[in-house]
């Protein structure tokens, strides 16, 4: 890079270079070289191509599919990235990125097959990109999908120094006829919840607003857990539910699945319901995690608002026929999930009601919230 000029319009002694504009081809090449082994470690049947081409190949037949439907999902991590950037916690947001995509595929009955990422920043520096992409590779291993490519964009002037953004794209497959669409859900089905690992990747604009307004000391032990820094409780990666759910889906034990993301329990459960089915979620049935209680108390958040903003301790909801409840619960617990009942499907207008008794979620009286559609 040239220097030592008073004329700001152009570097002296040579023509313009991309480096003068703030983009380092060498840094990009070094990153590709560094992440090659990370991607290779995620290889699975069907994915064999090397990084560095213009795209990645995948062979569904080699993955064991006969007549597959392909299912695609894409997502980001949202403003949780701001916490990661401000507190140097770059190692697990890649897991969040993968989780948000693969959990959206598994709820449709699809096995995640391959993943591509998009990492955009003002300047590649300090090994941040490698740390983020190592997390993406780790998430892919947890989900059983191959990281077959991606895009790293260095864009000075688009992002503030130190900032970056992430997007993920995942393709999965399900044999024709085995996809989960919600059409099997019927009144009488039981709703089973799988515990979340924290806030997951939704609601962070409110979390960050509370942190700023209340002056939280994020690098000190959490009030609700002296063994953990508050920042680490808030940045805990989104749980990936693929490995524990896939065998049960393939055996036909699950009627539908709802991934509890933006909109919370209240707005995500109706997405899996047929007309004439109404979900009733009883918040008395499981303990409110201490992190959720902390957020609620700090913001004086009404229970109804909690139900549509945060996952409230439930990252995934299963609709299961009564005859399957015991086996599904037992097998998911054996797979390492924390499982609890959360409610039931009844007859009524398509939608969801979340309700609780006095003192549940700090309520001063019995409460309920309903979302139709």
N, C-alpha and C positions, 0 to 999 in steps of 0.2 A: 504494500500500500504506500502511496506517495505521501509526503508531508513537507513542511517547511515552505508553504506558499502563503502569500498575503491575499492572493486573488482567489476568493471563495467560489468563483463561478466554474473553475476547472483546475484539476491538478496540473502543475507545470512539469514540463520535461517528458510527458507521455500522454497518451490518450486516456480517456475515461476507462475505468475497469469496473466490473461488477462489485469488486471488493470496496472501491471508493464509495459506492452507493450503499454499502453496509451488508452485502450478501457474500458469504464465504462458500465457494464451491468446495474448497478443501474440507471445511468443517462438515458439510453435507456428506461428502464421500467417506470421511472418517466415521461418521455416525452409521452409515450403511454397513461399513465393515464391522463396527462394534456390535451391531444388533443382529448380524447374520447368525451367530451361534444361538442367540436367544430364540430366534424364529425357528431354527432347525430343531431345537429341543421340543417344539410343539408339534412336530410332524405326526401324522396319523394316516391310516389307510385311506387312500384317495388323494392325498396331498403330497406331492413329491417335488414340485418345482422349486428352484432356487430363487432367493430374493435378487432383485436387480433387473428383472425383465420389465416389460411394459404392463404385465398383468400376471396373475397367478392361476394356474390350472387346478381343477379338482375333478376327480372321477367318481361319481356317485356309485357306479357298479363296484368299484374297488372297495368302497365303504360298506358294501353288503346290501345295497338297495336294489330292488327288482323293478318297481314302478313308483318312483318317488315323486311327491309334490315338493317343490322347493319353496321355502318360506324365508323371507328376508326381513331384517330389522336394522334400524340405525338409531343411534342415540348419542348423547353427550354426558357430561358429568355435572353441568350447571355451575352455579357459583361456589360449590364446594372447592373448585379449583382455586378460588381466591384465598381460602384458608390454607390450602396446600402451598401456594406461592408465598404468602405472607409469613408462614411458619416453617418453611423448608421441609415440608412433608410430601415429597414427590414420589415416594416409593410405592404407595398403594392406590393412588388415583387411577392407575391403569387397570387395577382389578375392578374398581367401580365401573370403568368404561365397558369392560367386557361383561360384567354382571348385568348392567342395564340392558344390554342387547340380548344376551343368551337367556336371561330370565323371561324376556318377552317372547323368545322362540319356544321355550319349553312349555309355556302355557297354551301354545297351539298344538302341542304334541310333537313338536319337531326337535330332533337332535341337532345341536349346533355342529356344523361341519368345518367352516372356515371363517376367518376374521380378517378384516383390513382396518387399519387405523389412519387417522389424519391428525398430524401434530403441527400446529402453526404457532410461530413465535416471532418476536422482533429480531432476536439474534441467538444462534446456537452457541451456548456457552456453559461452562461449569458442570458439564456432565448431566445437566437436568434432563435432557431428552433421553439419554440412556437409562436413567433411573425410572422415568415414566414408562418407557417402552419395556423395560424389564418387568414392571408391574403388569403390563398388558400381556406379556408372554406368560407370566405366572397365572393370570386369570384364564388364559386360553388353556393352559394345562389342567387347571381345576375343572374347566367346562368340557374338556376332551375335544376341543376344536383346534385347528391348525391356524397359526398366524402366517398367512401366505403372501402378505404384501402390505403396502401402506404408502403414505405420502408425508414427507416432512417439508414444510414450507417456511422459509426464512423471509419475513416481510417487514423490514424496518419502516416505521411510519404508520403501519397498520395497528401494531400493538405497542403498548407502553413498554419500556425496558423491563425485562424480567417476567413479563406476562406471557402466557401461552394459552392456547385453546385446544381442546381435544374433541374428536368425533370418532365413533366406531361404527363399523358396518359388518353385519354377520349374516351368513346364509346357512340355513339348516334344511333338513329333509325329514319327511314323514311318509310312510307308505300310504298310497292312495286308499282312502276309506278309514284310516286310523287317526285322522286329524281331530283335534278337540275344537269344537265350534260353539259349545254351550247347548246344542240341541238335545243332549242327553239329560240335561238338568231338569228335575221335576220336583214339585212340592213333596216334602217328606225327606229330601236329601239333607244330610248333615254338612255343616261347614266346619272344616278343620283348619287351624292356623299353624304355620311354621314360624318360629321366632325369628325376628330380624336381628341383625348384628349391630344395630344402632340406628342412626337417622337415615342410613343408606344414601341416596343421592337426590333427595327431594326435600324442599323446605329450607334450604340453606340461605336464601335471601332473608327469611325471617330470623334464622339463627344468627346471621351476621349483624342484622339490625339490633337484635337483643344484646349481642356481645358489645357493640359500639355504645348503645344507649345505657347499658348497665355497667359498663367499664370492667367487664370480665377480665381476670388475669388468666389468660389461656395457658400460660406456661407454668402454672401452679397446680397442685393436686386438686381434683374436682371435689366440690363440696359433698357430692353423693358417693364418692369413691376415692379415699385418700391414697390408694395404691396406684392411681392413674392420673396423669396430667389431663386437664380438661381438653386441651387440643387433641390429645390422642383418643379420648372418648368420642369427640366430634368427628375426627377424621377416619375412624374405623371403617374399613372397606365394606361395601355392600356384599351380603352373603350370596353365593352362587348355589342354586338349588338343583342344578341339572342332574348331577350324578345320583342323588337320592330319589329323584322323581321319575327318571326315565324308565327304569324297569317296571314300575307300577303302571305307568301310562301304557307301555307296550302290552302289558297283561290285561288291560281294560278295566283296571280297578278304580280309575278316576274319571268322573263325569265332566269336570271342568276345573280350570285353574285361573286364579286372578293374581297377577303380580301387583303388589300394593306400592304404587309409585305416586306421582303428582295427582292430587285429588283424594289421596288417602283411602281408607276403607270405604267411605261413603260413595265415592264416585267410580272406583275401579271394579267393585263387585258387580254392579249392574251390567258391565260390559260383557259378562259371560252368561247372562240370563236370557231365556226365551220369553216371549210374551206370556203373561199369566203367571209368572213366577216372581215372588218378592222375597228378598233375603232379609232376615232379621238377625243382626249381630248384637250379642249381649256382652257388653264390656265388663260385666261382673265375672265372666268366666275365666279370665286370665289376669295375672298380676301386671300392673302398669310398671314398665321398667323405670328404674330410678332416673335414668337420663331423661326420659320423657316427662316424668314428674317434675324434674328440675326445670326443663324448658317451659312447661306449663305454668309453674309457680312464678318463674322469673318474668314471664310475659302476661301474667294474669289471663291466660288464654281459656276461653270457655270450652267445655267438653265438646260441643258441637263443632267448634273451629278446629280442635285437635283432630277430630274424626275425618276432616276433609283436607288437612294440611300435612300431617305426619303419618307414618305407618303405625304408630302407637304400639310398637313391639311385635307387629305381625307383618312379615315380609312377603308371605305367600298364603293365599286362601284356597283350599281345595273343596269342591263340592263332591260328596261321596254318598252312594246309596247306603242306607242303614246297615245292610248285610255286610258291607265292606269295611265299616268304620274300624272295627277291632283290628283286623289284619293290617290295614293301611297304617293305623297309628303305631302298631307294634313294629312294623318294618321300617317306618321312617325314623322311629326312635333308635332302632338298631343301626341305621345308617348315619346316626350322629345328629339328627335334627331334634330340636325341642318342640314338642307337639302338644297342642291343647285344643279343646273344643272352642269354637267362637260363635256358633249360632246354628240356624236352620233355614231351609227354604220353605216358604209357605205359598199358598195361592193368593193372588192379588195383582195389583198393577205392577208392571215391570219396574224394579227399583230396589233400593236398599234402605233399611232403617237401622241406625246404630243407636242403642239405648243403654242406659245405666241407672243404677240406684243412687240414692243420696250417698255421698262420700266417694263413690267410684269416680276416678279422675277429678278428685277434689270438688265434686259437685255439692251444692248446698241443698239440692232437692233432686228427686227423680228427674231424668232428662231423656230426650230422644231427638234425633235429627234424621230427616228423610231426604233422599235424592231419588227422583223418578227419571226413567229414561234408560 
